[in-house]
Amino acid sequence: MWAGDAGELTGNPALWQVRAELSAAMMLAGTDPAIYRELDRLMADPDLLGYDDQTRSETVWLEKLAEFLALLPLSEGGPA
């Protein structure tokens, strides 16, 4: 799912940590029937399916990302 450097090339373990956390949270969220309706709604939105819409601002894309991340059971914090 993740392309490119997993942190080993840049020496950035935080990159690996973020990717691992997101991957685990997406797997766990996929088994939570409480969010199925919202996932269906979001998946019907082509922005989440990888369409490249250059007419939207970065703020709009960040809002969409935050909306998606709100569904995930992310940990409160990790090692600094």
N, CA, C and O of each residue as an XYZ file, in Angstrom:
320
protein
N       0.818     -1.175      0.000
C       0.000      0.000      0.000
C       0.871      1.251      0.000
O       0.534      2.236     -0.657
N       1.963      1.228      0.712
C       2.825      2.402      0.785
C       3.945      2.252     -0.228
O       4.639      1.236     -0.257
N       4.114      3.250     -1.042
C       5.173      3.217     -2.050
C       6.358      4.046     -1.578
O       6.199      4.998     -0.814
N       7.518      3.682     -2.030
C       8.705      4.475     -1.741
C       9.355      4.129     -0.414
O       9.203      3.024      0.107
N      10.064      5.073      0.107
C      10.869      4.920      1.315
C      10.006      4.629      2.534
O       9.036      5.338      2.799
N      10.355      3.605      3.260
C       9.650      3.263      4.496
C      10.393      3.813      5.707
O      10.113      3.412      6.837
N      11.314      4.703      5.491
C      12.074      5.274      6.585
C      13.519      4.824      6.599
O      14.385      5.494      7.161
N      13.777      3.679      5.973
C      15.144      3.161      6.014
C      16.089      3.952      5.127
O      17.274      4.068      5.439
N      15.587      4.496      4.028
C      16.461      5.259      3.135
C      16.772      6.651      3.688
O      17.893      7.143      3.561
N      15.779      7.270      4.293
C      15.971      8.615      4.839
C      16.477      8.581      6.271
O      16.898      9.604      6.812
N      16.435      7.402      6.886
C      16.827      7.315      8.290
C      15.776      7.946      9.203
O      16.086      8.372     10.315
N      14.534      8.001      8.726
C      13.458      8.635      9.471
C      12.493      7.572      9.991
O      11.567      7.185      9.278
N      12.692      7.096     11.218
C      11.804      6.069     11.754
C      10.385      6.581     11.990
O       9.454      5.782     12.089
N      10.207      7.889     12.081
C       8.862      8.445     12.273
C       7.984      8.150     11.062
O       6.781      7.932     11.208
N       8.567      8.142      9.877
C       7.814      7.826      8.671
C       7.263      6.409      8.760
O       6.091      6.176      8.462
N       8.095      5.472      9.164
C       7.652      4.088      9.325
C       6.572      4.011     10.392
O       5.581      3.301     10.221
N       6.751      4.731     11.485
C       5.786      4.691     12.586
C       4.415      5.197     12.135
O       3.393      4.590     12.454
N       4.393      6.292     11.407
C       3.123      6.846     10.926
C       2.449      5.863      9.982
O       1.248      5.620     10.101
N       3.189      5.303      9.063
C       2.602      4.364      8.115
C       2.077      3.114      8.815
O       1.004      2.614      8.477
N       2.826      2.614      9.783
C       2.387      1.427     10.520
C       1.120      1.730     11.320
O       0.194      0.919     11.344
N       1.074      2.883     11.969
C      -0.092      3.274     12.752
C      -1.324      3.417     11.861
O      -2.398      2.918     12.199
N      -1.174      4.090     10.736
C      -2.306      4.263      9.818
C      -2.772      2.920      9.251
O      -3.974      2.671      9.155
N      -1.846      2.074      8.884
C      -2.213      0.766      8.337
C      -2.979     -0.059      9.362
O      -4.015     -0.644      9.043
N      -2.483     -0.108     10.569
C      -3.152     -0.877     11.629
C      -4.532     -0.290     11.933
O      -5.495     -1.033     12.126
N      -4.627      1.032     11.973
C      -5.910      1.679     12.271
C      -6.927      1.425     11.165
O      -8.108      1.221     11.445
N      -6.480      1.435      9.911
C      -7.407      1.172      8.807
C      -7.903     -0.277      8.850
O      -9.074     -0.543      8.579
N      -7.016     -1.206      9.188
C      -7.437     -2.602      9.302
C      -8.458     -2.766     10.424
O      -9.469     -3.447     10.250
N      -8.203     -2.156     11.552
C      -9.118     -2.244     12.692
C     -10.439     -1.550     12.380
O     -11.504     -2.082     12.693
N     -10.384     -0.385     11.774
C     -11.602      0.361     11.438
C     -12.471     -0.429     10.467
O     -13.698     -0.343     10.524
N     -11.854     -1.187      9.587
C     -12.605     -1.975      8.618
C     -13.441     -3.071      9.245
O     -14.335     -3.614      8.596
N     -13.169     -3.402     10.484
C     -13.939     -4.437     11.186
C     -14.961     -3.833     12.148
O     -15.622     -4.566     12.884
N     -15.098     -2.519     12.150
C     -16.019     -1.837     13.070
C     -17.329     -1.498     12.352
O     -17.374     -0.536     11.586
N     -18.388     -2.267     12.586
C     -19.646     -2.025     11.888
C     -20.252     -0.656     12.203
O     -21.100     -0.177     11.450
N     -19.844     -0.032     13.272
C     -20.390      1.278     13.648
C     -20.021      2.366     12.644
O     -20.697      3.392     12.572
N     -18.971      2.157     11.879
C     -18.556      3.196     10.923
C     -18.844      2.830      9.474
O     -18.476      3.581      8.570
N     -19.492      1.697      9.230
C     -19.745      1.264      7.858
C     -20.526      2.292      7.047
O     -20.197      2.543      5.887
N     -21.552      2.885      7.641
C     -22.351      3.860      6.901
C     -21.498      5.051      6.470
O     -21.588      5.510      5.332
N     -20.665      5.549      7.394
C     -19.803      6.686      7.070
C     -18.740      6.287      6.045
O     -18.415      7.071      5.153
N     -18.201      5.083      6.167
C     -17.234      4.613      5.174
C     -17.873      4.521      3.793
O     -17.257      4.899      2.797
N     -19.096      4.024      3.731
C     -19.787      3.964      2.442
C     -19.948      5.355      1.850
O     -19.753      5.550      0.651
N     -20.304      6.324      2.692
C     -20.470      7.696      2.216
C     -19.146      8.243      1.685
O     -19.102      8.840      0.609
N     -18.074      8.038      2.438
C     -16.769      8.553      2.028
C     -16.252      7.849      0.774
O     -15.641      8.479     -0.089
N     -16.497      6.555      0.677
C     -16.003      5.820     -0.487
C     -16.755      6.204     -1.752
O     -16.239      6.026     -2.856
N     -17.957      6.723     -1.609
C     -18.712      7.184     -2.771
C     -18.183      8.524     -3.284
O     -18.507      8.941     -4.396
N     -17.375      9.186     -2.473
C     -16.789     10.473     -2.842
C     -15.531     10.197     -3.661
O     -14.578      9.630     -3.126
N     -15.494     10.571     -4.919
C     -14.344     10.217     -5.754
C     -13.011     10.790     -5.270
O     -11.960     10.290     -5.671
N     -13.020     11.802     -4.437
C     -11.759     12.334     -3.923
C     -10.996     11.286     -3.132
O      -9.765     11.283     -3.130
N     -11.708     10.406     -2.467
C     -11.059      9.375     -1.671
C     -10.648      8.169     -2.506
O     -10.011      7.245     -2.000
N     -11.010      8.179     -3.771
C     -10.641      7.076     -4.646
C      -9.457      7.411     -5.538
O      -9.136      6.659     -6.458
N      -8.813      8.526     -5.271
C      -7.587      8.858     -5.971
C      -7.721      9.773     -7.162
O      -6.758      9.944     -7.909
N      -8.877     10.367     -7.366
C      -9.005     11.309     -8.474
C      -8.189     12.555     -8.194
O      -8.144     13.037     -7.063
N      -7.559     13.064     -9.208
C      -6.703     14.240     -9.073
C      -7.485     15.481     -9.490
O      -7.620     15.764    -10.680
N      -7.990     16.207     -8.526
C      -8.790     17.406     -8.786
C      -7.955     18.625     -8.430
O      -7.811     18.966     -7.255
N      -7.411     19.277     -9.438
C      -6.536     20.434     -9.217
C      -7.317     21.699     -8.891
O      -6.718     22.744     -8.633
N      -8.646     21.621     -8.899
C      -9.442     22.816     -8.638
C      -9.681     23.037     -7.149
O     -10.174     24.093     -6.753
N      -9.344     22.075     -6.338
C      -9.562     22.207     -4.886
C      -8.287     22.664     -4.201
O      -7.175     22.324     -4.607
N      -8.481     23.437     -3.161
C      -7.332     23.973     -2.432
C      -6.758     22.914     -1.490
O      -7.387     21.892     -1.216
N      -5.569     23.184     -1.012
C      -4.935     22.290     -0.048
C      -5.773     22.194      1.215
O      -5.826     21.137      1.842
N      -6.422     23.275      1.593
C      -7.275     23.281      2.780
C      -8.409     22.271      2.636
O      -8.726     21.554      3.585
N      -9.016     22.212      1.465
C     -10.100     21.253      1.228
C      -9.575     19.827      1.344
O     -10.216     18.977      1.961
N      -8.415     19.562      0.756
C      -7.839     18.214      0.843
C      -7.507     17.844      2.290
O      -7.720     16.704      2.701
N      -6.993     18.786      3.052
C      -6.675     18.510      4.453
C      -7.937     18.259      5.270
O      -7.937     17.416      6.168
N      -9.012     18.983      4.968
C     -10.286     18.740      5.649
C     -10.795     17.329      5.354
O     -11.301     16.649      6.247
N     -10.661     16.894      4.109
C     -11.089     15.544      3.739
C     -10.231     14.491      4.443
O     -10.748     13.468      4.891
N      -8.946     14.735      4.540
C      -8.058     13.817      5.249
C      -8.438     13.746      6.721
O      -8.506     12.658      7.292
N      -8.688     14.900      7.343
C      -9.076     14.928      8.756
C     -10.390     14.186      8.984
O     -10.554     13.502      9.994
N     -11.313     14.319      8.058
C     -12.598     13.620      8.149
C     -12.383     12.104      8.121
O     -13.008     11.366      8.882
N     -11.504     11.656      7.246
C     -11.184     10.227      7.177
C     -10.459      9.757      8.433
O     -10.791      8.713      8.994
N      -9.473     10.529      8.871
C      -8.700     10.130     10.047
C      -9.558     10.067     11.308
O      -9.259      9.303     12.226
N     -10.617     10.865     11.356
C     -11.507     10.859     12.522
C     -12.193      9.503     12.696
O     -12.625      9.168     13.799
N     -12.295      8.732     11.634
C     -12.916      7.409     11.721
C     -11.968      6.347     12.255
O     -12.404      5.286     12.704
N     -10.692      6.628     12.208
C      -9.707      5.605     12.572
C      -9.414      5.588     14.072
O      -9.329      6.640     14.706
N      -9.261      4.402     14.628
C      -8.912      4.280     16.042
C      -7.408      4.480     16.254
O      -6.679      3.536     16.556
N      -6.967      5.717     16.091
C      -5.529      6.034     16.236
C      -5.168      6.110     17.710
O      -5.995      6.489     18.541
N      -3.933      5.749     18.032
C      -3.481      5.840     19.422
C      -3.329      7.301     19.812
O      -3.172      8.170     18.955
N      -3.376      7.557     21.081
C      -3.276      8.917     21.591
C      -1.911      9.541     21.319
O      -1.815     10.756     21.146
N      -0.891      8.761     21.280
C       0.432      9.293     21.033
C       1.422      8.170     20.869
O       1.140      7.012     21.175
N       2.558      8.527     20.393
C       3.604      7.535     20.207
C       4.911      8.092     20.735
O       4.967      9.226     21.211
N       5.939      7.308     20.650
C       7.243      7.778     21.095
C       7.679      9.001     20.291
O       7.440      9.081     19.087
N       8.297      9.917     20.945
C       8.760     11.135     20.264
C      10.059     10.893     19.548
O      10.598     11.805     18.921
